[in-house]
Amino acid sequence: MTTTPNTRIENDSLGSRNVPAAALYGAQTSRSLENFRLSGTPLPIEIIHGMALLKLACARANAKLGLLPAKKEQAIVNACHAVLSGAHDREFPVDLYQAGSGTSSHMNLNEVLANLANEALGSKRGAKTPVHPNDDVNMGQSTNNTFPSGAKIAVLGQATLLVDALGALEKVLRAKAQEFAGILKAGRTHLQDAVPVTLGQEFAAYARAIALAAARIREAAGRLQELGAGGNAVGTGINTKPAFRAEIVKFLNAETGGAFRVAEDGIHLTQFLTDFAHVSAAFRNCALDLQQIGNNLRLLASGPHTGFGEIRLPAVEPGSSIMPGKINPSICEAVNMVCLQVQGLDHAVALACGAGQLELNTHMPLIGANTLQAAKLLSAAARALAEKCIAGIEADAAACRRHFERSAGLATLLSPRLGYDRVAALVKEGLAANQTLKELVLEKKLLTVAEYEKLVAAATAPNL
């Protein structure tokens, strides 16, 4: 095999490879790029960064246990920091759909870290000395434990950002709930008129849904703190010192400020990736609530003249290429598409988590990437909904009141006071005469204006 000015020759266990001369990765990564041309989408960089944090912690642990010389340790640690800075993100091009345990991307990282470390120690790119990608960077590690642990670190970080985004959305919804507290409107069940509520009560319910979604995510994400790192292959910790796993977690927590912990059962955690399914389900449930809120807002803003028209959504773009002046609920529609995508991602995660065999689940890249993508999508959707939609919503109090006055919900309020049969007769009379129940009961002096307003106010009191 001959080189060109733009390539160098490297070897892996299968033989020689031409590698781009400028690449920090090596022969195994070059082989993976040839083998896996499925999507054109690389593994999310956040998972690479999660594994880099583990590599840093492992180097520290190996040095403390007397297995890695201080010079190599520091070179690897510095290389990890360089990768974590984002300066070398382009060096991780391996396709998301790859070897099922994530070996392709894991070795990609080992090669990049080794080359960075070697160059810092005065060696040439691709030399594999004095720092070897397998013997030194990967000392005491296996893809089977490193990849899912790195993915957990990545997903946990994104889950934290999602909780923050949901907190911002909840805050905006609660502000609108206060702003709209005095606006009476018709409640609707089965898309039919029901008993009265206030617009503020509707928005308060949305805020509560988002608060609970965030709580579920926090609970589920907490389970990602248990790591199988250092388990080696099937989780038994073969070829490592007994203290290795605890030292990894200690150094990882020192680096990240996290609360990671050693796997209670390393063999279990290598096989079963249900913690990902658990947090993915929490993301899915969040998507379900966001989807319903988006649908509710679209209905309440529908029309504006031939629909409910009870709220006005902020205009973010012209709504039509053919109908002048048309404004669409574009943000709600975009959020709904995110929600549908998240539900699809979760379904794939669930299927993949159940598809493991014996001592390993070989769908790790899909599981990690899908769970991570769901969190990122939901964070963006929650912030867009809060900032570009909810914050700018205006109420049409007159429309809300008009619909309430003409709704069947008013009959429900009057029934305990006037009796079911009498109110039923009034409803029929109102339909025939095109009058509202309010007009009829006041006209017939069945209630005074003050009595009517007191009855309506009581119906939407907070204790109901």
N, C-alpha and C positions, 0 to 999 in steps of 0.2 A: 504493500500500500504506500503510495507516495503522497506527499503533502503539497499544497499550493501556498502562495504567500498569505492566503486568507484562512488556512487550516493548520491544525496540528494533529498528530496521531496520538491517541490514547488507547489503553486496553481496559477491558473489563473481563469478567470470567468467561465470556463467550468469544473473546477475541479482540482484534484491533478495530478502531473506529476513527474516521476523520471527524474532528470536532472543530467548529469555527474558532479561529485563533483568538478572537476577542472574547469568547464566551467564558464566563466563570464556571459554568457547569461542565460536566465531563462526558465520558463515553456512555455511561448508562443512561443519562438524560438524552443524549443524542439518539440512542436506540429507542427510547420511549417516544420521542418526537416522531420517529418513523413508524412506530407500531400503532400509535393512538392518534389517528386523524379523524375523529368522529364528530366533534361539535365545533371545533375552532374556538371553544371557550376554555380558558385555562382554569385550573383549580383556584378558588377564591384566595386572594393573597392573605386574607385574615387568617386562614388555616395555616399557611406557610409561616406567618408571624407567630401563631400560637405554638407551632413546633419549634421555632427558633427560640422562644422563651424557655421551652423545655431543654433544648440543647445547651443553652446557657447554664441552666440549673444543673444539668447532668455533668457538665464540665467542672463546675464548682464542687459537686458531690464527689466525683471521681478523684479530684485533686485532694480533697479533704481525707478521702479514704486511702491515699497514698498510691493511687493507680495512674495518675496523670501528672507529669512534671509541670511545675508552675509556669514555665515559659509557654508550653503548649496550652495550658489552661487559659492563660491570659489572652493568647492569640485567638483561641476559639471564642472566648467571651467577647472580645472586641469585634470579631467577625459577626457574631450574633447581633450586637448592637448596630453594626452597619446595615445588616439586613432589616432589622426592626425600624431603622430610620426611613425605610422606603427607597433608599438610593439604588437598590439593586432589584427592584420588583420585576424588571423586564427579564431577569435571569431565570424566571420560573414559568416557562411557557407550556408545561405539560398539560395535555387535555384533561378536563374534568373526568371524562369517561376513560378509565385506565385500569390498571391492576386493582383488584377489588379491595385489597387492604390499604391501598395508597402508597405501595412501595415505590412507584415511579416518582411521585412528587417528593417522597421522603428522601430517596437517594439524590434527587435533584438538589435538595437543600444540603445534604451531607457534602456533595461535591462543591457547591458554591462556598460553603463555610470553610472547607478544607483549602480551597484555592485562595480565599481571602486571607486565611491564617498563614498560609505558606508564603504568600507575597509579602506579608508584613514581617515575616522572619527571614526574608532575603532569598527565597526560593522562586523557581519559575512556575508560571501558571501551568497546571496539568502534571506537575512533578510528583504529587502525592507524598511528598516528604519535605520537612520532617513530620507534618501532620497528615495522617491518612484519613480519608473520608469514612472508612469502615472501622478501622482499628482505634482511632482516636475520637473523631467527631461523634461516631455512633457507639462508643464504648458503653457496654451494659444496656443497650437499647434494642428494641425491635419495632418495626413498623406497626406490628399488631397492637402495640400499646402506645407508641408515640403518636401515631396518626389520630386515633380517637381522642387521646388526651389533648393534643393540639387543637382539634376541632372543638372540644368542650371549652377550652380557653377562649377560642374565637367566638363561639355562640354565646357564651356567658357575657362577653364584652358587648356584643350587639344587643343582647336581652336587656342589659343595663341601660343602653341608649334608648331602647324601645320604651322601657318604663318611664324614662324621663320625658319622651315625646308624648306618651299617654297622659302623664301628669300635666303637661302644658295644655293638652286638649281638654282634659277634665276642668282645668281652671277656666278656660274660655267658656265652656258649656255652663259652668256654675255662674259665671258673670251674666250670661244671657238669661239664665233662670231667674236671677234677681231682677234683671231689667224688665223681663216679661211677666213678673209675678202677678200683676194686677190685670192681665188681659184675659178675659173670660172667653172661652171658645167651646165648640162641640167636641167632645171625645168621640172616638169612632172605634167600633169593634166589628169584625167581618167586613170592614170598609163601609159600614152603615152607621148612621147616627146613633150615639149612645149618650151616656150621662155627661154632664159638663166637666171640664177641667180648665185649668189656666194654661196658657202657653208656657208660663214659667214652670209649671209642674211637669210638662212634657220634657222640657230641656233639663230639668233636675234629674229626671229618670235616665236621660241619656248620660249625664255626668256620672250617675251611680253605676251604670253599666260599664263605663270606661274605667272607673276606679276599681271595680271588681276584676275586670280583665287584667289590669296591671298587677293586682294582688295575686292572681293565679299564675301570672308569668314569673313574678318574684319567687313564689313557692317552687314552681317547677324548675326554674333556672338554678336554684340552690342545689339541686341534685347533681348538677354538672360539676360541682366542686370535688367530687370523689374521682380520683384519677388512678388509672392503671399503669402509669409511667413507671418504668423499671421492672415491669413484670416479665419482660423478655419472652417472646414467642407466645406461649399459651397462658402466661400469667403467673408461673411458678417462681419467677425470678432466677431462673437458671443462669449460671456463670456470673452472678453478681454477689456482692457481700450483703449480709442480712440488713445492714443499716442503710443500704443504697436508696431504697424507695423513700424512707423518711427524710433522708438528706436532700433528695430531689425536691420534695414538697417544701422543706424548710427554705431552701434557696429560692425556689419559685415564688413563695409568698413574700420573701424579702425583696425580690425584684419587682413584684407587681402590686404589693399591698393587699393581696387576695387572702382568701380563707380556704385554700385548697387542702385536701386531706388524702391520705393514702387509702387505696382500695381496701375495703374490709375483706373482700375475697377476690384476689387478682384473677383467678381463673374465671369466675363468674363475670367480672367486668370486661374480660377480653371477648367473651362469647356474646353477651347480651347487651345490646345497645338501646335498651328500652328507655333509658334516661333521655335520649334524643327524641324518642317517640312521645315521651311525656311532655317535654317542653314544646315540641312541634304541635302537639294537640292544644296546648295553651295558646300558642300563636293562632291556630285555626279558630279557636273559640273567640279570640279577640277579633279575628276577621269577620266572624258571624255577626258580632255586635256592631262593628263598624259598618258592615253591609246594611244592617237593618236601619241604623241611624241615617245612612246615606239615602236609603229608599224613602224613609219618612220625610226627610228634608225635601226630596224631589216631589213627593206628593203634596206636601204643605205649600210648596212654591208653585205648584202646577197652574197653568193658565197663561198669563195671569188673569185673564178675563173669563175663560171657559173652564177653569179648574178650581182648586180650592183657593189659591191666591192669598193665603193667610200670612205668609212670610215672603220677603223678597230676598233672594240670594244676591250677593255682590256679582256684578258683571265682570268676568275676567277675560272674555274674548267675544267677538261677534259669533253668533250661534249658527249662522247659515250662510252658505255661499250663494243662495238664491232668494232667501226671504229677508228683506231689509229690516233691521231693527230687532230681529229675533235674538233672544238671549237664552242660552241653554244652561242647565246645571252641570257644567263641565267638570268641576272639581269632584262633585259627588259621583259622577260617572267614572272618572279616573280611579277614585278610591274603590268603587265597586269592582272594577277590573282587577285591582290589586288583591282585593279580598277573595275573588274567585281563584286567582293564581295561587294564593297562599293555601287555599283549601286543596288545590291540586298537588302542590308541593308536599303538603302533609300526608296526603293519601300515598304518594310515592315513598315517603319516609316510613310510614306504617308498614307498607308491603316489604320494604327493604329490611326493616328491623326484624321482621318475622322470617326472613329468608336465610338466616345463618345456619351453618351446619357444623356439628361437633364443636371443636374448640375455637371456632372463629366465624365471625360474620364478614363475608367478603363483598360488602356493598358500602363500605365506609365512605368513599369519596362522595357518593350520591347522598348519603344520609347527612354528612356534615355540610355539604354545599347547599342542599335544599333547606335545611333548618336555618342555616345562616342567611340565605337569601330571603326567607320568609320574614325574619326579624328586620332585615334592612328595608324591605318593601313596606312593612307595616309602620316602621319609624317614619319613613318619608311620607306615607299616606296620612298618618296621624298629624304630622306637622302641617302638611298642605291643607288638610281639612280645617285645622284650627286657625291657621293664619290667612288662608285665601278664601275661606267660606264662612265658618262660624262667626269669626270676629266681626264680619261685615253684615251679618243678617239683620234685617229690619222687619219689624212686625207691622202688619196691617190690622190695627186694632178694630177698625170699623168692620172689615170683612169677617174677622173672628166673631165679633158680637152679632153681626147679621146672620151668620150661619148658626150660631147658638140659638138665636131667637126663633129660627125656623126649623130647628132640629127636633127629633122625637125625644131627645134627652130631657127636654123641658117637661114633657108629659110625665116622665118618671119622677121628677121633683114634685110635681103637683099632686101626684096620686095619693101620697099619705095624707095630704091636707084636705083634698076635695073628694077623694074616693075614686077607685079604679073606673067604675062605670061612667061616672060623670065626666072624668077626664077623657075617656074614650070617645064620648059623645062630642066633647069640645074639639078633639082632634079631627073628627069627621066634619064638624061644622067649619073648622078653620080651613080644611082642604077645599071644601065646597065654595067657601067665600073668599079664598085666597087671603086669609088673615092668619097672623101668628097667634099662638096660644097666649102670649103676653097681651096682645091687643084684646083678645076675647075676655080673659079673666079680669082685665082692668075695665073694659067696657061694661061687663056684667056685674061689676063691683064685687066679684068673688074675692079679690084681694086688693089692698091699697098698693100704691107704688112702693111705699116703704116696706110693706110686708113681702112684696115680690122680691125686692132687692135683698132683703134679709135672707130670704129662702135661697136665693141664688148664691149669696156669699157663703152661707153655711155649707152648701153642697161642695164647695171647693176649698173648705178649710183644711189645714195640714193634717188633721187627725183622720181624714177620710182615706 
